[in-house]
Amino acid sequence: MAKFKNGTSMNTRLIFLGFLSVIIAFYLKMKADSFGFPDGHLTELEHTQLPLHYIFSILSGFFGLGLFYMAWKPLKLKPNIVTSAATAVYLLLILVFIAINYWLGITLDHGRGG
């Protein structure tokens, strides 16, 4: 098992990042399911954000499962490269989600009406 300079293993970091991404996926799925008013009406913003939340939660869940697999069957690469690349890809995915969500928030009317 590959070790880092501070003594932690690659598996520990990949498992932590995997748990983090699965928790984020679960949170976004629960948030998407709670959109709308009690009668089921969705505002324009929520109607547009709903597929975004579902897609990102699915991607995040699959990313977490992939990290668990890489921790279970390590690759033949240096551990710093694997964890740095996985962290960079996931942070990029999060930034894209935040940017799209922000853009939707400033361009749609938030359901305020006329």
Contacts in CASP RR format, 6 or more apart in sequence:
PFRMAT RR
TARGET T0000
AUTHOR 0000-0000-0000
METHOD contacts of the structure
MODEL  1
MAKFKNGTSMNTRLIFLGFLSVIIAFYLKMKADSFGFPDGHLTELEHTQL
PLHYIFSILSGFFGLGLFYMAWKPLKLKPNIVTSAATAVYLLLILVFIAI
NYWLGITLDHGRGG
1 9 0 8 1.000
1 10 0 8 1.000
1 11 0 8 1.000
1 74 0 8 1.000
2 9 0 8 1.000
2 10 0 8 1.000
2 74 0 8 1.000
2 78 0 8 1.000
2 79 0 8 1.000
3 9 0 8 1.000
3 10 0 8 1.000
3 79 0 8 1.000
4 10 0 8 1.000
4 13 0 8 1.000
4 79 0 8 1.000
4 80 0 8 1.000
9 79 0 8 1.000
10 71 0 8 1.000
10 74 0 8 1.000
10 79 0 8 1.000
10 82 0 8 1.000
10 83 0 8 1.000
11 71 0 8 1.000
11 72 0 8 1.000
11 74 0 8 1.000
13 79 0 8 1.000
13 83 0 8 1.000
14 67 0 8 1.000
14 68 0 8 1.000
14 70 0 8 1.000
14 71 0 8 1.000
14 82 0 8 1.000
14 83 0 8 1.000
14 86 0 8 1.000
15 67 0 8 1.000
15 68 0 8 1.000
15 71 0 8 1.000
17 64 0 8 1.000
17 67 0 8 1.000
17 83 0 8 1.000
17 86 0 8 1.000
17 87 0 8 1.000
17 90 0 8 1.000
18 63 0 8 1.000
18 64 0 8 1.000
18 66 0 8 1.000
18 67 0 8 1.000
18 68 0 8 1.000
19 64 0 8 1.000
21 60 0 8 1.000
21 61 0 8 1.000
21 63 0 8 1.000
21 64 0 8 1.000
21 67 0 8 1.000
21 90 0 8 1.000
22 60 0 8 1.000
22 61 0 8 1.000
22 64 0 8 1.000
22 65 0 8 1.000
24 57 0 8 1.000
24 60 0 8 1.000
24 94 0 8 1.000
25 56 0 8 1.000
25 57 0 8 1.000
25 58 0 8 1.000
25 60 0 8 1.000
25 61 0 8 1.000
25 64 0 8 1.000
26 57 0 8 1.000
28 53 0 8 1.000
28 56 0 8 1.000
28 57 0 8 1.000
28 60 0 8 1.000
29 53 0 8 1.000
29 54 0 8 1.000
29 57 0 8 1.000
31 53 0 8 1.000
32 49 0 8 1.000
32 50 0 8 1.000
32 53 0 8 1.000
32 54 0 8 1.000
32 57 0 8 1.000
35 42 0 8 1.000
35 46 0 8 1.000
35 49 0 8 1.000
35 50 0 8 1.000
35 53 0 8 1.000
36 42 0 8 1.000
36 43 0 8 1.000
36 46 0 8 1.000
42 50 0 8 1.000
43 110 0 8 1.000
43 111 0 8 1.000
44 108 0 8 1.000
44 109 0 8 1.000
44 110 0 8 1.000
44 111 0 8 1.000
45 104 0 8 1.000
45 105 0 8 1.000
45 108 0 8 1.000
45 109 0 8 1.000
45 110 0 8 1.000
45 111 0 8 1.000
48 104 0 8 1.000
48 108 0 8 1.000
49 101 0 8 1.000
49 104 0 8 1.000
52 97 0 8 1.000
52 100 0 8 1.000
52 101 0 8 1.000
52 104 0 8 1.000
56 93 0 8 1.000
56 97 0 8 1.000
59 93 0 8 1.000
60 90 0 8 1.000
60 93 0 8 1.000
63 89 0 8 1.000
63 90 0 8 1.000
63 93 0 8 1.000
67 86 0 8 1.000
70 82 0 8 1.000
70 86 0 8 1.000
74 82 0 8 1.000
75 82 0 8 1.000
END
